[in-house]
Amino acid sequence: MGTVRAGVAAGHPATAEAGLRVLAAGGSAVDAAVAATLAASASESLLTGIGGGGFATCYDATTGAVTCLDFFCAVPGLDGGVAGDMVPIEVAFGGVPMAFSIGGASVAVPGVPAGCGELHRRWGRLPWHRVVAPALMLARTGTLLPAPQVGTLAAVAPALIPGDGAAIYTPGGRLLRGGERLYHPGLDTTMAVLADDGPEAFYTGRIGKLMVDVVRAGGGALGPEDLAAYEVLERPVTTATLAGHRVHGRVDLNATVASLASLPAGLADLPRPDRAVAVARALPDRGLKHPPDTTNISAVDPDGNACVITTTLGIGSGVWLPGLGVNLNSMLGEGELMTPDQPPGARMPSMMCPLVVTDEVGNLLVAAGSAGASRIRTALTHTLLGILVDGLDPLAAIARPRFHPAGGRVHAEPGYPETELAALAAAGYAVTRWPNRDHYFGGASAVAHAGAAGDPRRGGVGVLL
C-alpha cells in the first residue's frame, strides 16, 4: 500500500492545524496528537476538553511496538466524599429522547492532562511548552464553529448551557450558528499554567483546589486525594486480522477488535450484499446508548510513528472552573458506565478504541479512530473496510454512507446501496433510512498511505505535512 504520509486528521480544521504546526516544527506523532488534543479544548468543546478522559494507541516505527494508554476518568471518593443528587436532563439523538445526568455529582476524576503529559514524557521530542503553544493561541483567539456541528450543539445544549456555558454557546440569547466564533474566556489562563508548570498543574495548586471546591459545591465527591492518586495506565494490546492486515487496539466495551476478528476471512471476495449482512452480524447490539460526545485525532510523523487519541467529556457536567474556561466531565452521569463493583479510584470503562493497522511484517498502514460512542465500532469497521478492502483513500472511505445495526434494526444514511439494504432486510433486519448524513453515525479520522481525512459529518479534516 506504500508508505503512510506524515499528517494529522481531526474533528475540526483548527485542531488538525495545531497538530500540523507541531509536526512542521520537528515534533513527533505524539507531540502532534497531544497538541491537537489540547487544542480541541478550544475548538471542539461541544465534544471534549481537558476536563475529560481518553485513550491513546501509539506505534513505534523503529521497533514495531504498539502501546495503549488509558487516561480515562476515575471514580472519585478516596477522601471519603459522598456525592449528592445529580441534575437530570434530556437530550435527543436521532430524534430519540435520552435521559442523562449532569452537575457536580456527575464529575469523575479527569485524565486528559495526565494522559497528554505521560504521552509526551514517553515519546515527545519538542519541549512541553511548544506542544501546548497552539492550544494557548486558539484559547486566546477562539475558533469558528463548523456548520456540521450546529446540530450537535442543538442536541446537547441542555448539558452545555448551564452556568458559564450560557455565555459561551448562547451569546445574545441564541445558540451559536455555523461560522460564528466559539470562545472560552479564561481558557488561555489554564493553557498558560499548563505550558509553564506542566500537566501536573491541573491536579495541584490553584487549579486543583478550585476543581475540588467547585465540584463539592455542586454536590460532587471529588477530593484532593482523588487528584493526587490519579495515574495513567498501560493496557494490553489486542490484535485482529482483517483482509490480511493486523489491527491493533485495546479491549473496549463494544469489543471493537474482537468484532473485526469475527468478520469472515474471505470478506473481500463476498458480493457486497452478502458482505453487508456479514458486517451487521459481526456488530451485535450491546444495548449501549451513550451519546456521541467524543472526538478523535490521528497523527503520523515523517519517521512513520503514529499516535491516535480519542477523548470525551461525556455529555459535559455544566460545572465550569470559574475564570478558567474549563467544563468538567459528566462521566458519573452516564449510567450504563457505572457498575456496583467500581469503588473510589476505579477506572471507568468506555467504548473508545483508537487503532493502528500494520502489515504482516509490522509496517504501519493506517492510524485511525472515531468518535460516536456505540457507533465508534461501526464507523471504524466501515472506514477500515473502505481503506483495506476496497482500496479507497481515507476521505472516500470515511465520507461514504454507513449503516449502523442496533436492536434488530439497521440505521442507514442516505445513499447507502439499496441492494445491500435489501439483503439486510432479507436477513431479518428492519431498515430505517435516515433523511440526512448525521453525526449519529460517528466521527472517524484516519491517516494512511493515500492521505489523511477527518469526518465531514462533524466538520473534520485531514492535513498533510
Secondary structure, DSSP 8 states (H G I E B T S, - for coil): ------EEEESSHHHHHHHHHHHHTT--HHHHHHHHHHHHHHH-TTT--TTSEEEEEEE-TTT--EEEEEE--B---TTS------EEEEEEETTEEEEEEESGGG--B--HHHHHHHHHHHH--S-HHHHHHHHHHHHHH-EE--GGGHHHHHHHHHHHSTTTHHHHHSGGGS---TTSEE--TTHHHHHHHHHHH-GGGGTSHHHHHHHHHHHHHTT----HHHHHH---EEE--EEEEETTEEEEE---TT-HHHHHHTS-TTGGGS-HHHHHHHHHHHS----------EEEEEEE-TTS-EEEEEEE-TT--S-EETTTTEE---GGG-GGG--TT--TT-B-------EEEE-TTS-EEEEEEEESGGGHHHHHHHHHIIIIIS---HHHHHHS--EEEETTEEEE-TT--HHHHHHHHHTT-EEEE-SS--GGG-EEEEEETTEEEE-GGGT-EEEE-
